[in-house]
Amino acid sequence: MSEVGGVAGDRLRSFVERIERLEEEKAGIASDIRDIYAEAKGTGFDVKVLRQIVRLRKMDQADRREQEELLDLYQRALDM
């Protein structure tokens, strides 16, 4: 293993290459997700609402409930 300034070049290269491969995979997955949203939009679904649903489904039920209660409180405070 070659070292320059105390840094193991082979080990560093391995980390960088692994990160690059994962970044490529991530870009491919992001493209696939965009395609699915475009397909949903093409069939008449509202993409903004779909994104919100996906975000809400990731949340814990208690966190989601708290957020909904705060939203309701703020809307009432603004007479909405």
BAFI-3210 file (N, C-alpha, C; in Angstrom, 3 decimals, decimal comma, padded with zeros to 6 digits):
// residues 80
n [1|2|3|4|5|6|7|8|9|10|11|12|13|14|15|16|17|18|19|20|21|22|23|24|25|26|27|28|29|30|31|32|33|34|35|36|37|38|39|40|41|42|43|44|45|46|47|48|49|50|51|52|53|54|55|56|57|58|59|60|61|62|63|64|65|66|67|68|69|70|71|72|73|74|75|76|77|78|79|80]
n.u [000,846|000,657|001,787|001,256|002,256|001,291|-001,132|-002,953|-002,889|-004,113|-006,209|-007,675|-008,377|-010,062|-012,238|-013,130|-013,850|-015,909|-017,786|-018,265|-019,489|-021,844|-022,988|-023,567|-025,493|-027,420|-028,137|-029,315|-031,521|-032,867|-033,594|-035,358|-037,381|-038,269|-039,331|-041,499|-043,095|-043,686|-045,155|-047,342|-048,371|-049,092|-051,294|-053,112|-052,780|-051,947|-048,809|-047,509|-049,080|-048,753|-046,025|-046,134|-047,686|-045,945|-043,876|-045,244|-045,914|-043,481|-043,091|-043,304|-046,270|-047,111|-045,597|-046,599|-049,277|-048,914|-047,872|-050,056|-051,919|-050,676|-050,675|-053,428|-053,988|-052,489|-053,783|-056,340|-055,667|-055,058|-057,466|-058,261]
n.v [-001,172|002,130|005,107|008,520|011,291|010,186|009,146|006,429|005,524|003,474|002,591|004,951|005,410|003,232|003,881|006,230|005,258|003,466|005,268|006,779|004,834|004,355|006,912|007,034|005,004|006,177|008,404|007,102|005,907|008,208|009,225|007,218|007,585|010,162|009,529|007,913|009,757|011,437|009,693|009,263|011,865|012,075|010,441|011,883|012,437|014,602|015,771|017,253|016,709|013,942|013,810|014,961|013,064|010,855|011,887|012,215|009,555|008,534|009,509|009,116|008,056|009,566|011,914|012,810|013,275|015,315|017,330|017,756|018,725|021,100|022,469|022,773|024,396|026,727|027,487|028,079|030,220|032,080|032,523|030,830]
n.w [000,000|-000,939|000,579|001,078|002,626|004,988|004,280|003,179|000,006|-001,627|-000,019|000,289|-002,401|-002,789|-001,108|-002,391|-004,941|-004,273|-003,254|-005,563|-007,225|-005,781|-005,905|-008,637|-008,792|-007,156|-008,690|-010,843|-009,581|-008,717|-011,177|-012,012|-010,118|-010,812|-013,300|-012,551|-011,143|-013,302|-014,882|-013,190|-013,135|-015,796|-015,832|-014,505|-011,778|-009,033|-008,683|-006,676|-004,450|-004,305|-003,661|-001,134|000,215|000,145|001,715|004,155|004,760|005,471|007,950|011,508|013,181|015,427|015,147|012,726|013,417|015,318|013,668|011,967|013,824|014,614|012,184|011,804|014,042|013,432|011,067|012,023|013,671|011,778|010,637|008,532]
ca.u [000,000|001,461|001,370|001,773|001,907|000,568|-002,431|-002,853|-003,486|-004,999|-007,414|-008,409|-008,935|-011,159|-013,371|-013,612|-014,503|-017,174|-018,698|-018,644|-020,459|-023,123|-023,535|-024,143|-026,736|-028,372|-028,620|-030,225|-032,754|-033,548|-034,198|-036,506|-038,431|-038,826|-040,151|-042,750|-043,913|-044,162|-046,206|-048,509|-048,911|-049,724|-052,585|-054,011|-052,516|-051,229|-047,484|-047,213|-049,788|-048,078|-044,775|-046,504|-048,113|-044,731|-043,185|-046,032|-045,846|-042,172|-043,105|-043,913|-047,663|-047,218|-045,047|-047,551|-050,432|-048,502|-047,765|-051,416|-052,545|-050,077|-051,171|-054,797|-053,918|-052,017|-054,828|-057,402|-055,130|-055,077|-058,841|-058,267]
ca.v [000,000|003,343|006,169|009,845|012,177|009,434|008,721|005,195|005,812|002,398|002,601|006,150|005,175|002,296|004,638|007,146|004,476|002,968|006,412|007,108|003,837|004,611|008,153|006,662|004,277|007,147|009,192|006,233|005,768|009,502|009,295|006,311|008,228|011,226|008,880|007,463|010,948|011,886|008,755|009,561|013,135|011,788|009,781|012,817|012,660|015,819|015,351|017,905|015,968|012,642|014,017|015,194|011,773|010,048|012,461|011,918|008,122|008,268|010,027|008,383|008,458|010,621|013,130|013,242|013,813|016,599|018,288|018,070|019,552|022,434|023,078|023,176|025,512|027,907|027,899|028,738|031,512|032,979|032,508|030,170]
ca.w [000,000|-001,017|001,482|000,786|003,729|006,008|003,764|002,410|-001,296|-002,081|000,826|-000,074|-003,730|-002,604|-000,584|-003,431|-005,991|-003,740|-003,191|-006,939|-007,687|-005,108|-006,468|-009,931|-008,507|-006,615|-009,824|-011,587|-008,801|-008,769|-012,511|-011,988|-009,321|-011,653|-014,323|-011,922|-010,916|-014,612|-015,271|-012,357|-013,626|-017,079|-015,626|-013,846|-010,357|-008,680|-008,225|-005,397|-003,406|-004,192|-002,908|000,257|000,760|000,349|002,872|005,357|005,057|006,080|009,311|012,607|013,331|016,438|014,547|011,703|014,128|015,900|012,576|011,524|014,850|014,525|010,962|012,090|014,979|012,694|010,131|012,800|014,119|010,615|010,108|007,218]
c.u [000,892|000,889|002,036|001,308|001,088|-000,798|-002,227|-003,625|-004,463|-006,305|-008,307|-009,096|-010,138|-012,410|-013,978|-014,363|-015,835|-018,208|-019,176|-019,679|-021,831|-023,784|-024,178|-025,468|-027,820|-028,963|-029,606|-031,548|-033,544|-034,243|-035,437|-037,676|-039,080|-039,750|-041,505|-043,664|-044,480|-045,293|-047,490|-049,174|-049,646|-051,073|-053,531|-053,788|-051,716|-049,904|-047,118|-047,854|-049,146|-046,792|-045,061|-046,927|-046,896|-043,981|-043,916|-045,939|-044,512|-042,166|-043,741|-045,334|-047,821|-046,691|-046,012|-048,773|-050,095|-048,428|-049,152|-052,121|-051,993|-050,557|-052,592|-054,828|-053,518|-053,080|-055,961|-056,938|-055,152|-056,450|-058,911|-059,287]
c.v [001,236|004,415|007,466|010,752|011,485|008,953|007,495|005,384|004,754|002,394|003,782|005,970|004,237|003,007|005,522|006,378|003,913|004,081|006,772|006,125|004,073|005,886|007,886|005,926|005,230|007,994|008,380|006,074|007,069|009,674|008,407|006,928|009,355|010,645|008,439|008,653|011,465|010,986|009,032|010,855|012,919|011,105|010,633|013,054|013,948|015,432|015,991|017,137|014,596|012,765|014,230|013,892|010,901|010,551|012,116|010,446|007,731|008,636|009,037|008,923|009,602|011,948|013,696|013,885|015,186|017,678|018,711|018,979|020,973|023,170|023,590|024,400|026,797|028,400|028,618|030,108|032,547|033,078|031,933|029,057]
c.w [000,000|-000,098|001,072|001,912|004,798|005,558|002,883|001,103|-001,770|-001,308|000,474|-001,424|-003,639|-002,090|-001,668|-004,507|-005,529|-003,689|-004,590|-007,492|-007,069|-005,616|-007,826|-009,744|-008,014|-007,740|-010,659|-010,888|-008,829|-010,121|-012,586|-011,230|-010,114|-012,725|-013,757|-011,648|-012,238|-015,104|-014,494|-012,819|-014,941|-016,957|-014,787|-012,365|-010,161|-008,024|-006,890|-004,246|-003,214|-003,381|-001,418|000,930|001,069|001,584|004,170|005,748|005,686|007,565|010,282|012,799|014,325|015,887|013,505|012,370|014,725|014,813|012,081|012,522|014,814|013,288|011,181|013,010|014,250|011,723|010,864|013,281|012,998|009,976|008,700|007,185]
res [m|s|e|v|g|g|v|a|g|d|r|l|r|s|f|v|e|r|i|e|r|l|e|e|e|k|a|g|i|a|s|d|i|r|d|i|y|a|e|a|k|g|t|g|f|d|v|k|v|l|r|q|i|v|r|l|r|k|m|d|q|a|d|r|r|e|q|e|e|l|l|d|l|y|q|r|a|l|d|m]
***
